[in-house]
């Protein structure tokens, strides 16, 4: 005689929270001014501020998220500011 099959339910699926697509602007410091858009057809990601009209564009791939575009913009701003500080000295 065989054993009966258990009626245990499978574990629930884990939900992934959506990442933000709206961020604070590094220039005007407005809390929700920067919106990131990804154009997968042309492989371009753009972050632009609605308040001060500053923008940043970069190339993207299939794994790129809006936070990646914003992070690249912040890194580029820091690189340029650090470069200007080195030139002034």
N, C-alpha and C positions, 0 to 999 in steps of 0.2 A: 504494500500500500504506500502511496506517495503522500507527501506533506501537502497541506493546503497552502495556497499562495497568500502572502501577507497583503493586507489592504492598506499598507502605509502609503501616504501621499508623497509625491516627490517634493523636494524643498522648493520654496517660492523663488522665482527669478529675481535677481538683484536689479534694481533700477539704477540707471546712470542719470545723474542730474545734468541738465543742460548747462553748458558754460555760458558766461555772459557774452553779449555782443555789443554792449554799451559800456564805455569806460570814461574816466576823467581825463581832461585835456592837459598835456604837459605845458602848454603855452598859456592858456587863459585860466586853467585850474578849475574849470566848470565841472561839476560832479558827473553829469551824464551827457556831456557834449560830444564825445567821440563815438562814432558808429562805424563798425567794421563790416565790409561786404567782400564776398569772395565770388569771383567770376571764373568758374571752372572751365568755361568754354575757351577763354583767352588766357587762363592760368595767371590771373592777376588778382591780388588782394589789395584792397584800399581801406585805409582808416582816415576818416575826415571829421573835423569838428564843425558842428552846426553853428556854434557861437562865433568863433574867430576865423573860420574858413581855412584853417591850416589843414593840410592833407599829406598823406604818405602812401606810396604805392610800392609793392614788392611782388616778386614772383612767388607762386604757390605750387604745391603738389597735392596729391589726393589726401594726404594726412593733415594738412594745414587747417587749423581752427582759428577763429577770430582773435583769441587771446595770443596766438603766435604772431599775428600781424601787429597787434598792439605792442607786444614785447619787443619786436624788432624795431618799431618806431622809437620806443623808449631807449633801447640800446644805441640806436643811431644818434639820437639827441645827446646822450651822454658822451658818445665818442666824439662828436663835433665839439661839444663844450670842453671836453678834456683836451682836445687838439688846440682849441683857441687859447686855453690856459697855458699850454706849453709854448705856443708862439709868442705870448705876451712876456714870458720870462726871458 
